[in-house]
């Protein structure tokens, strides 16, 4: 039975007017928990990343029918086909055909069928669910991209589901058939290239495999993989037919007859030459009221990785379990019922935990972040003892396993399964001790995806303090959650090397980049110095964990001493009634988000005084704009989720509520951006502010799980105090301790 979407959630509904190009043929839909800037459809891996843009002037307004899905870049520069992905769906009810997915034409006269009426939309961590009505029939369309952090096999499969569900009792009154196809645009980013395809049946599962004829291994075009095969699959029951051919011919056939002939096109050609599509049609029955499709893109090999012996190709972990891609797709589709159960379980867990920690708005944020974050990493390995995970720095520059991108992502891994963090750091650690990288700090990244060629000349992007601090922080976070002392001990020497560098150069950082590299270099960055101090303190705990007691005492004492010096250098003395940290030591009139304080808190280091957190929280209220607190005094944009370093519920919720307000503003047409203007809720470079920067679909939204990561870390570390109940301390300079609290934060903590 198809449950109304109103029974699936409790959140308040967001109802918006239709986009102008849809107003003529659809009703009003509700959107819960909110309408995202882009709705995740098939979002499962680096190259399976299909979204429905909703915001901005050209967005769909959240309506599935009437607009095409796009590969993640959406309007990102560089693609002649505008990252369009041909993916259509139609339903025939009692002889009348309606569109529910895409904007298909069914003849050479550009005839478009009527669209089904969308009545509701709802998203969870792993699913996007649309409710429709057409011809007196209610049905749901569900997009499920499995999130399985404790199951590496399922996690490694670059495949996603779409299902159409009808109340079986309605099928006693209506004759219903459903149809869906995808185009060669899933096989290449270049519409001019020639493609070839095959259709086969594996264990009763029909699978279309579509690939670029001239395979370009380890290369991209328009952010899509130019090797491997796009796949579309369905269970070939007695009421299912499959056909391929020119888009008008195949789609028109279903539009007119409600079924397919089963004919197959064998004329290989370019993607844009009589656009070939590959579709399935199913007649629904009382005993079979649903249709399930699998879609994705499978490559073999996945990436290549630098070693002392040269570049080594690494395969997807799924390949260790299945002899061919077709077998993998067949197994995946047969696993749908299990995937649904697992999806509902993790969806319920994430919503329950997020709501408990910080309420419905926070739950809406982390749910929207989940698929996006996990889709940026890929699991490789020949067996369970050979697993390495690699990350693509989507949209910002395509770097591979970037340390300061893994860093903001790590909270989602700490919350869901910290072992994934180790597997993601392992390629960096192996390279660091290989003898190939010459610098005494941490490498910035491993190359450009999917080519981990390394930087054997030491010429990677220079973020020495940032990356060394990040690695020490994350490795301690992993150890605290797992107590995997053996792994830490294996790399102890290189960890001490990075710590020595931070001791020498971290308290007063020379002019250099931080993770906010888009803002340029700067000397004496206060927030970067906090990162260094946290890194040194983290090494003190790692030394203790591995039995290096003298080192532990030394590193702990150094971190505490540096914090005392930092207070003198970093805090503004200009207005002691409103103390806060400067952006840089030398700039008395500056300010910035001191988000690296989160490391002191989540690692339970207790290096910095609690009072500092409270002053920073108070200062954020004074700098707040309509959609958030600016990252620093140089610009009005913001990128950091700083709620986890707040000391009171009100400030914590301010950051969350402002982020939700940005999402609801509807200015952006791309998947969860992590850099936007706090005054306009738009991307930098639009509406006359700053230069164009589009940070979209990136892994860093995993950082929205910081509050949940703090929750699990506190439990692991035995911390029982309320993280959002303040307490004044005594570790700050005398002039600061003697000052009166500002009324904004003078409250009962």
C-alpha positions as a printed Julia matrix, in Angstrom:
749×3 Matrix{Float64}:
  0.0     0.0     0.0
  1.27    3.5    -0.85
  1.33    5.61    2.3
  0.58    9.32    1.87
  3.71   11.36    2.43
  1.92   13.28    5.18
  2.05   10.12    7.29
  5.8     9.69    6.91
  7.0    12.76    8.8
  6.11   15.29   11.45
  8.08   18.28   10.17
  6.36   21.49    9.2
  5.71   21.8     5.49
  7.18   24.38    3.16
  4.79   25.22    0.32
  6.09   27.37   -2.5
  4.6    28.78   -5.71
  5.34   26.96   -8.92
  8.23   27.84  -11.15
  6.79   29.85  -14.09
  7.5    27.15  -16.7
  5.59   24.58  -14.62
  2.6    26.63  -13.53
  0.5    25.57  -16.49
  0.57   21.85  -15.84
  1.06   20.96  -12.18
 -0.51   21.61   -8.81
  1.05   22.91   -5.65
  3.38   20.58   -3.8
  4.49   20.64   -0.19
  8.18   20.23    0.61
  9.45   18.74    3.84
 11.46   19.22    5.84
 12.33   22.02    3.36
 12.95   22.58   -0.36
 16.7    22.12   -1.01
 18.62   24.17   -3.62
 18.96   20.87   -5.5
 17.23   17.6    -4.75
 19.47   14.49   -4.68
 18.17   11.8    -7.05
 20.92    9.28   -7.84
 23.77   10.49   -5.62
 26.01    7.54   -4.83
 29.56    8.18   -6.07
 31.89   10.69   -7.67
 30.45    9.95  -11.12
 26.91    8.97  -10.11
 25.74   12.34   -8.9
 22.39   13.27  -10.46
 20.43   16.1    -8.88
 17.32   18.13   -9.67
 18.15   21.86   -9.48
 15.34   23.76   -7.79
 16.46   27.29   -6.95
 17.46   30.37   -8.89
 15.86   31.65  -12.07
 16.14   28.37  -13.98
 15.43   25.85  -11.25
 12.53   23.41  -11.28
 10.98   24.81   -8.12
 11.18   21.28   -6.73
  8.95   19.67   -9.36
 10.29   16.41  -10.74
  8.32   16.52  -13.99
  9.11   19.18  -16.57
 12.86   19.56  -15.92
 15.86   17.34  -16.63
 18.14   16.04  -13.92
 21.74   17.28  -14.07
 25.14   15.97  -13.16
 26.33   17.76  -10.03
 27.94   20.81  -11.68
 24.5    22.01  -12.93
 25.5    25.48  -14.21
 29.2    25.12  -13.43
 31.34   26.41  -16.34
 32.8    23.99  -18.84
 30.19   21.75  -20.43
 28.58   22.22  -23.83
 25.64   20.04  -22.79
 25.13   21.96  -19.53
 25.63   18.75  -17.53
 22.22   17.56  -18.68
 21.38   13.91  -17.91
 18.67   12.25  -19.98
 16.47   10.38  -17.49
 12.74   10.24  -18.1
  9.73    8.54  -16.57
  6.11    8.19  -17.64
  3.01    6.47  -16.32
  0.02    5.29  -18.35
 -3.29    5.26  -16.46
 -6.29    3.83  -18.32
 -4.82    4.71  -21.69
 -3.62    8.23  -20.81
  0.12    8.87  -20.44
  1.66   11.36  -18.02
  5.26   12.42  -17.33
  6.64   12.18  -13.8
 10.4    12.49  -14.5
 12.26   14.71  -16.96
 10.89   16.67  -19.88
 10.6    14.14  -22.71
  9.33   14.83  -26.22
  7.5    11.97  -27.9
  7.67   12.9   -31.59
  9.54   15.1   -34.05
  6.97   17.84  -33.53
  8.25   18.27  -29.98
  5.04   17.04  -28.41
  5.26   16.82  -24.64
  2.79   14.67  -22.7
  0.92   16.19  -19.76
  2.68   15.92  -16.43
  1.44   14.1   -13.37
  0.41   16.4   -10.53
  3.03   16.5    -7.82
  1.38   16.82   -4.42
  4.27   16.39   -1.99
  8.0    15.96   -1.64
  9.99   14.69    1.33
 13.66   13.85    1.84
 15.5    11.78    4.4
 19.19   10.98    4.75
 19.08    8.34    2.01
 15.84    8.96    0.1
 13.99   11.59   -1.94
 10.28   10.79   -2.18
  7.76   12.43   -4.52
  4.0    11.93   -4.32
  1.89   12.27   -7.48
 -1.65   12.03   -8.79
 -2.51   11.2   -12.39
 -5.78   10.03  -13.91
 -7.32    9.52  -10.48
 -4.38    7.38   -9.33
 -2.01    8.2    -6.48
  1.57    6.97   -6.7
  4.99    7.61   -5.18
  8.37    7.88   -6.88
 11.29    7.18   -4.56
 14.99    7.74   -5.21
 17.14    5.7    -2.83
 20.91    6.01   -2.72
 21.95    3.52   -0.03
 24.01    4.86    2.87
 25.76    1.85    4.41
 28.77    3.03    6.45
 29.23   -0.4     8.05
 28.98   -2.38    4.8
 31.91   -1.75    2.46
 30.51   -3.91   -0.33
 27.23   -2.05   -0.6
 29.05    1.23   -0.03
 31.4     0.51   -2.94
 28.67   -0.1    -5.52
 28.19    3.09   -7.61
 24.49    2.38   -8.1
 21.21    3.91   -7.02
 17.52    2.95   -7.07
 14.35    4.53   -8.41
 11.03    2.9    -7.56
  7.43    3.64   -8.54
  4.85    2.42   -6.05
  1.06    2.2    -6.46
 -1.52    1.05   -3.94
 -2.26   -2.49   -5.08
 -5.98   -2.07   -4.38
 -6.12    0.79   -6.9
 -4.98   -1.65   -9.57
 -8.38   -3.38   -9.35
 -9.87   -0.15  -10.7
 -7.16    1.11  -13.06
 -4.96   -0.28  -15.8
 -1.48    1.04  -15.1
  1.9     0.72  -16.78
  5.1     2.6   -16.07
  8.13    3.49  -18.19
 11.59    4.9   -17.65
 14.72    5.34  -19.75
 18.14    6.91  -19.6
 20.31    8.32  -22.38
 23.94    8.06  -23.43
 24.59   11.3   -21.55
 25.27    9.11  -18.52
 28.2     7.49  -20.36
 30.24   10.6   -21.22
 30.41   14.32  -20.61
 30.98   14.9   -24.34
 27.79   14.59  -26.41
 29.79   14.4   -29.64
 31.54   11.11  -28.87
 30.35    7.82  -30.27
 28.91    5.32  -27.84
 28.1     1.64  -28.0
 25.77   -0.43  -25.92
 24.61   -3.9   -25.05
 21.58   -5.45  -23.42
 21.77   -8.66  -21.46
 19.91  -10.62  -18.81
 21.71  -11.86  -15.72
 19.72  -13.96  -13.24
 16.42  -12.53  -14.58
 17.71   -8.95  -14.35
 17.82   -6.98  -17.61
 20.83   -4.67  -17.82
 21.71   -1.99  -20.37
 25.43   -1.17  -20.47
 26.32    1.99  -22.39
 29.88    3.16  -22.84
 32.08    5.49  -24.8
 33.48    3.58  -27.78
 36.93    5.1   -27.39
 37.59    4.48  -23.71
 39.76    7.11  -22.03
 40.93    5.42  -18.85
 41.53    7.74  -15.88
 40.23   10.82  -17.73
 37.26   13.13  -17.34
 35.23   15.4   -19.58
 32.8    17.83  -18.02
 33.44   16.21  -14.63
 32.2    12.83  -15.91
 34.26    9.66  -16.28
 35.3     8.87  -19.86
 35.81    5.17  -19.18
 33.53    2.5   -17.83
 29.83    1.93  -18.53
 26.62    3.65  -17.57
 24.05    1.05  -16.55
 20.26    0.87  -16.3
 18.53   -2.26  -15.06
 15.18   -3.8   -14.17
 13.81   -7.17  -13.14
 12.65   -8.82  -16.4
  9.38  -10.31  -15.18
  6.57  -11.45  -17.51
  5.07   -7.95  -17.62
  8.33   -6.14  -18.48
  9.74   -5.19  -21.89
 12.96   -3.41  -22.81
 13.66   -1.33  -25.91
 16.38    0.97  -27.18
 16.4     3.47  -30.0
 16.03    7.13  -30.89
 14.45    9.09  -28.07
 11.32   10.05  -30.04
 10.77    6.47  -31.17
 11.07    4.74  -27.81
  9.34    7.37  -25.71
  6.66    7.9   -28.35
  5.95    4.19  -28.42
  5.1     4.14  -24.72
  3.22    7.43  -24.91
  0.88    6.09  -27.57
  0.53    2.45  -26.5
  1.49    2.24  -22.84
  4.06   -0.46  -23.63
  7.24   -1.19  -25.62
  7.83   -3.48  -28.58
 11.04   -5.0   -27.22
 13.09   -3.94  -30.26
 16.76   -3.06  -29.86
 18.7    -0.43  -31.78
 22.02   -1.8   -33.07
 23.27    1.33  -34.85
 26.03    2.69  -32.63
 26.41    6.44  -32.96
 27.15    9.7   -31.15
 25.2    10.65  -28.05
 23.64   13.63  -29.86
 22.86   11.74  -33.09
 19.18   10.75  -32.92
 19.75   10.53  -29.22
 19.66    6.85  -28.3
 17.76    6.01  -25.11
 17.45    2.73  -23.25
 14.16    2.03  -21.55
 11.96   -0.42  -19.7
  8.19   -0.64  -19.42
  6.2    -2.64  -16.88
  2.5    -3.36  -16.56
  1.61   -3.21  -12.87
 -0.51   -5.93  -11.35
 -2.26   -6.43   -8.03
  0.46   -8.95   -7.17
  3.23   -6.65   -8.44
  2.3    -3.01   -7.74
  5.81   -1.58   -7.9
  8.55   -1.05  -10.47
 12.19   -0.8    -9.38
 15.07    0.47  -11.52
 18.82    0.52  -10.85
 20.99    3.24  -12.36
 24.68    4.05  -12.14
 28.1     4.15  -13.74
 30.65    1.36  -13.23
 34.38    1.64  -13.95
 37.21   -0.84  -13.81
 39.75    0.2   -12.7
 38.73    3.07  -10.41
 41.86    5.15   -9.75
 45.62    4.96  -10.03
 47.84    5.45   -7.0
 51.47    6.47   -6.55
 53.89    3.96   -5.0
 57.68    3.64   -4.9
 57.3     1.05   -7.67
 55.3     3.44   -9.86
 51.6     4.07  -10.51
 49.3     1.2    -9.52
 45.72    0.8   -10.74
 43.16    0.16   -8.02
 39.81   -1.5    -8.62
 36.49   -0.86   -6.94
 36.0    -3.02   -3.87
 32.83   -4.49   -5.4
 34.97   -6.17   -8.08
 36.4    -8.52   -5.44
 32.92  -10.0    -5.0
 31.52  -10.13   -8.55
 33.08  -11.5   -11.76
 31.52   -8.79  -13.98
 29.76   -5.46  -13.69
 26.55   -7.11  -14.92
 26.65   -9.57  -12.01
 27.13   -6.65   -9.61
 24.14   -4.78  -11.06
 22.0    -7.9   -10.93
 22.85   -8.49   -7.27
 22.25   -4.83   -6.42
 18.76   -4.84   -7.93
 17.83   -8.1    -6.2
 18.99   -6.49   -2.93
 16.39   -3.7    -3.14
 14.13   -4.88   -0.32
 17.12   -5.19    2.01
 18.34   -1.75    0.91
 14.95   -0.24    1.74
 15.03   -1.73    5.25
 18.57   -0.53    5.84
 17.7     2.89    4.44
 14.74    3.31    6.75
 16.86    2.26    9.71
 19.71    4.71    9.11
 17.24    7.47    8.17
 15.41    7.0    11.47
 18.68    6.87   13.43
 20.08   10.07   11.92
 16.82   11.98   12.38
 16.4    10.74   15.94
 19.97   11.57   16.95
 20.02   14.95   15.21
 16.68   16.0    16.68
 17.8    14.94   20.15
 21.05   16.87   19.83
 19.7    20.08   18.31
 16.15   19.92   16.94
 14.3    19.66   13.63
 16.29   22.31   11.73
 19.52   20.53   12.52
 18.0    17.23   11.41
 17.01   18.81    8.08
 20.59   20.01    7.54
 22.34   16.71    8.28
 19.78   14.69    6.3
 20.42   16.84    3.23
 24.18   16.53    3.74
 24.37   12.74    4.05
 24.21   11.47    0.48
 26.25   14.4    -0.81
 29.12   13.69    1.57
 29.24    9.93    1.05
 29.04   10.29   -2.75
 32.44   12.0    -2.81
 34.41    8.96   -1.6
 35.1     5.65   -3.34
 36.1     2.33   -1.81
 38.86    0.39   -3.57
 40.58   -2.91   -2.85
 41.16   -6.48   -4.0
 40.03   -7.9    -0.64
 39.08   -6.81    2.87
 42.75   -6.46    3.84
 43.53   -4.19    0.92
 40.88   -1.48    1.32
 41.77    2.13    0.61
 39.24    4.95    0.26
 39.83    7.97   -1.97
 38.03   11.31   -2.04
 37.36   13.77   -4.84
 37.36   17.45   -3.95
 34.28   18.07   -6.06
 33.81   21.5    -7.65
 36.64   23.47   -6.03
 39.4    21.93   -8.15
 39.03   18.15   -8.34
 42.01   17.39   -6.09
 42.28   13.86   -4.78
 42.19   13.05   -1.06
 42.75   16.68   -0.07
 43.63   16.8     3.62
 41.81   20.06    4.36
 38.7    18.7     2.63
 38.78   15.37    4.44
 39.14   17.42    7.63
 35.78   19.25    7.47
 34.14   16.06    6.2
 35.39   13.84    9.0
 32.54   14.47   11.51
 30.1    12.4     9.4
 32.59    9.51    9.46
 33.25    9.89   13.17
 29.51    9.66   13.77
 28.64    6.84   11.36
 31.78    4.65   11.38
 35.24    5.97   12.38
 36.95    3.07   10.58
 36.05    4.84    7.33
 38.16    7.78    8.48
 41.19    5.52    8.89
 40.65    3.99    5.45
 40.39    7.47    3.96
 43.58    8.69    5.67
 45.55    5.53    4.91
 46.52    6.43    1.3
 47.95    9.71    2.63
 49.81    7.97    5.43
 51.26    5.32    3.12
 52.51    8.04    0.79
 53.89   10.08    3.7
 56.16    7.25    4.86
 57.06    6.01    1.37
 60.08    8.29    1.09
 58.6     9.94   -2.01
 57.36   13.18   -0.42
 60.26   15.45    0.58
 58.65   18.1     2.84
 58.62   17.84    6.61
 54.95   18.78    6.87
 51.89   16.97    5.53
 51.13   16.68    1.83
 48.14   18.77    0.74
 46.57   16.13   -1.55
 47.53   13.16   -3.71
 46.86   14.56   -7.19
 43.87   15.31   -9.4
 41.06   12.76   -9.38
 41.29    9.95  -10.39
 45.08   10.2   -10.68
 46.91   10.0    -7.35
 50.31   10.83   -8.8
 51.63   12.46   -5.63
 54.06   15.36   -5.33
 57.47   13.77   -5.3
 59.0    17.16   -5.94
 57.24   18.68   -2.93
 55.33   21.1    -5.15
 51.83   20.57   -3.74
 49.64   23.5    -2.68
 51.44   24.93    0.38
 49.27   24.66    3.51
 51.88   23.34    5.93
 50.37   24.37    9.28
 46.82   23.64    8.16
 47.45   20.11    6.96
 49.79   19.03    9.75
 47.26   20.2    12.33
 44.4    18.54   10.48
 46.08   15.14   10.36
 47.02   15.09   14.03
 43.52   16.21   15.0
 41.79   13.56   12.87
 44.09   10.73   13.9
 43.45   11.44   17.58
 39.7    11.64   16.87
 39.93    8.2    15.25
 41.93    6.73   18.13
 39.58    8.08   20.79
 36.64    6.35   19.09
 38.38    3.04   18.3
 41.42    2.71   20.59
 43.34    1.41   17.54
 46.76    1.92   19.1
 48.5    -0.41   16.65
 47.65    1.81   13.68
 48.77    4.98   15.44
 52.02    3.36   16.54
 52.78    2.32   12.96
 53.0     5.98   11.96
 54.38    7.46   15.17
 57.62    8.72   13.62
 55.94   10.78   10.91
 53.42   12.11   13.43
 56.27   13.41   15.59
 57.85   14.94   12.49
 54.68   16.93   11.77
 54.38   17.94   15.42
 57.94   19.23   15.5
 57.12   21.39   12.5
 54.05   22.81   14.28
 56.1    23.58   17.38
 58.61   25.48   15.27
 56.21   27.35   12.99
 52.66   27.01   14.28
 52.23   29.64   17.0
 53.17   32.52   14.7
 52.36   31.22   11.23
 54.25   32.81    8.37
 52.3    34.14    5.41
 50.58   31.14    3.94
 47.27   29.61    2.93
 44.8    28.03    5.28
 41.86   25.89    4.29
 40.15   29.17    3.38
 42.6    29.41    0.48
 40.05   31.17   -1.75
 40.57   34.25    0.46
 44.33   34.3    -0.21
 47.46   34.13    1.93
 47.8    35.88    5.26
 50.44   35.96    7.99
 49.81   35.49   11.72
 46.37   33.92   11.3
 44.84   33.45   14.74
 42.55   30.59   13.72
 45.44   28.8    12.0
 47.52   29.12   15.16
 44.67   27.48   17.09
 44.85   24.6    14.59
 48.58   24.25   15.33
 48.05   24.31   19.11
 45.27   21.73   18.85
 47.56   19.57   16.68
 50.37   19.71   19.24
 47.93   18.91   22.03
 46.52   16.04   20.01
 50.01   14.6    19.62
 50.37   14.7    23.39
 47.4    12.38   23.66
 48.66   10.14   20.85
 52.04    9.87   22.58
 50.29    8.87   25.79
 48.21    6.29   23.92
 51.32    4.66   22.49
 53.32    4.68   25.73
 55.63    7.61   24.92
 55.17    9.3    28.29
 57.98   11.85   28.07
 56.8    12.98   24.65
 53.27   13.23   25.97
 54.26   15.54   28.82
 56.36   17.67   26.48
 53.67   18.11   23.83
 50.94   18.81   26.38
 53.02   21.43   28.15
 53.98   23.05   24.86
 50.35   23.3    23.74
 49.31   24.88   27.05
 52.2    27.35   26.96
 51.4    28.3    23.37
 47.77   28.9    24.32
 48.88   31.39   26.98
 50.98   33.22   24.39
 48.13   33.04   21.89
 45.79   34.92   24.27
 48.22   37.83   24.33
 48.66   37.84   20.56
 45.17   37.03   19.32
 42.63   38.79   21.54
 41.74   42.36   20.77
 42.61   44.8    23.56
 40.83   47.67   21.85
 37.51   47.02   23.58
 37.87   44.84   26.68
 34.1    44.85   27.2
 33.66   43.06   23.87
 36.7    40.76   23.63
 37.13   38.47   20.64
 39.86   36.94   18.55
 41.3    38.95   15.68
 41.65   37.5    12.19
 45.4    38.14   12.33
 47.61   39.2    15.21
 48.56   42.48   13.58
 45.04   43.63   12.69
 43.28   45.07   15.72
 40.13   45.87   13.73
 39.62   42.38   12.31
 37.53   39.4    13.31
 36.76   35.88   12.13
 35.07   32.6    12.93
 37.34   30.75   15.34
 36.08   27.36   14.21
 39.28   25.51   15.03
 38.33   25.79   18.71
 36.11   22.83   17.94
 39.22   20.64   18.05
 39.92   21.56   21.66
 36.34   20.67   22.52
 35.73   17.5    20.48
 39.09   15.99   21.46
 38.56   16.96   25.12
 42.0    18.58   25.26
 41.03   21.44   27.58
 43.86   23.62   26.33
 41.83   26.79   25.88
 39.78   28.37   28.63
 36.02   28.03   28.52
 35.7    31.81   28.74
 37.22   32.18   25.28
 34.4    30.13   23.79
 31.86   32.38   25.47
 33.44   35.57   24.21
 33.6    34.22   20.7
 29.94   33.19   20.86
 28.99   36.69   22.0
 31.02   38.32   19.22
 29.25   36.28   16.55
 25.94   37.87   17.45
 27.42   41.33   16.86
 28.73   40.33   13.41
 25.65   38.41   12.27
 24.07   39.22    8.91
 20.71   38.11    7.51
 21.92   34.6     6.58
 24.8    33.99    8.93
 28.04   35.23   10.43
 30.73   36.18    7.88
 33.77   33.96    7.78
 36.01   36.91    8.59
 36.3    40.67    8.21
 37.66   40.51    4.64
 34.35   39.48    3.03
 30.67   38.94    3.73
 30.67   35.31    2.66
 30.64   32.42    5.07
 31.56   28.78    4.76
 32.03   27.31    8.19
 29.51   25.52   10.34
 30.65   26.86   13.71
 27.69   25.77   15.85
 29.73   23.07   17.61
 32.08   25.64   19.13
 29.25   27.68   20.65
 28.79   27.62   24.41
 25.04   28.14   24.66
 21.96   26.79   22.98
 20.92   30.15   21.57
 24.19   30.7    19.69
 24.34   27.1    18.53
 20.83   27.39   17.12
 21.62   30.75   15.51
 24.17   29.09   13.23
 21.78   26.27   12.38
 18.78   28.51   11.79
 20.78   30.87    9.58
 21.95   27.93    7.48
 18.36   26.76    7.07
 17.31   30.3     6.14
 19.94   30.26    3.39
 18.59   26.98    2.05
 15.02   28.23    2.12
 15.9    31.48    0.34
 15.95   29.58   -2.95
 18.65   31.67   -4.64
 20.94   28.76   -5.58
 20.4    25.97   -8.12
 23.05   23.49   -6.98
 23.56   20.82   -4.35
 24.22   22.18   -0.84
 26.85   24.91   -1.36
 29.3    25.48    1.46
 30.26   29.06    0.56
 27.63   31.76    0.21
 27.06   35.45    0.87
 25.55   36.16    4.27
 23.68   39.24    3.01
 22.09   37.78   -0.13
 21.97   33.98    0.34
 23.55   33.66   -3.09
 26.84   32.31   -4.38
 29.85   34.64   -4.43
 30.09   36.5    -7.73
 26.35   36.93   -8.04
 24.43   40.1    -7.21
 27.64   42.13   -7.4
 29.49   40.63   -4.45
 33.04   39.26   -4.71
 34.34   37.09   -7.53
 32.58   33.97   -8.83
 33.12   30.92   -6.62
 30.91   27.84   -6.82
 31.59   25.42   -3.99
 28.83   22.89   -4.62
 28.28   19.16   -4.02
 31.47   19.08   -1.93
 32.42   16.56    0.76
 32.73   19.28    3.4
 29.01   19.18    4.21
 29.99   16.19    6.31
 31.07   18.88    8.76
 27.4    19.57    9.47
 27.62   16.41   11.58
 29.92   18.21   14.04
 27.3    18.27   16.78
 26.72   14.53   16.36
 30.48   13.89   16.24
 30.81   15.89   19.46
 28.06   13.78   20.99
 29.78   10.45   20.21
 33.22   11.84   21.13
 31.99   13.01   24.53
 30.57    9.56   25.21
 33.83    7.91   24.15
 35.89   10.28   26.28
 33.63   10.08   29.32
 32.65   13.75   29.16
 29.4    14.25   31.04
 29.06   18.03   31.18
 26.62   19.8    28.9
 28.66   21.19   25.97
 26.25   24.11   25.71
 26.31   25.14   29.37
 29.04   27.74   29.96
 31.35   28.16   32.91
 33.8    31.03   33.35
 37.41   30.06   33.83
 40.67   31.56   35.05
 43.13   30.83   32.26
 42.95   34.15   30.41
 44.98   37.36   30.75
 44.16   39.49   33.82
 42.76   42.43   31.83
 40.27   40.09   30.22
 39.29   38.28   33.43
 38.59   41.57   35.19
 36.28   42.87   32.44
 32.52   42.83   32.86
 30.56   40.48   30.64
 28.69   41.98   27.73
 24.89   41.96   28.36
 24.35   39.79   25.3
 26.0    36.83   26.95
 25.55   37.68   30.62
 23.01   34.97   31.36
 22.66   31.77   33.29
 24.87   29.29   31.51
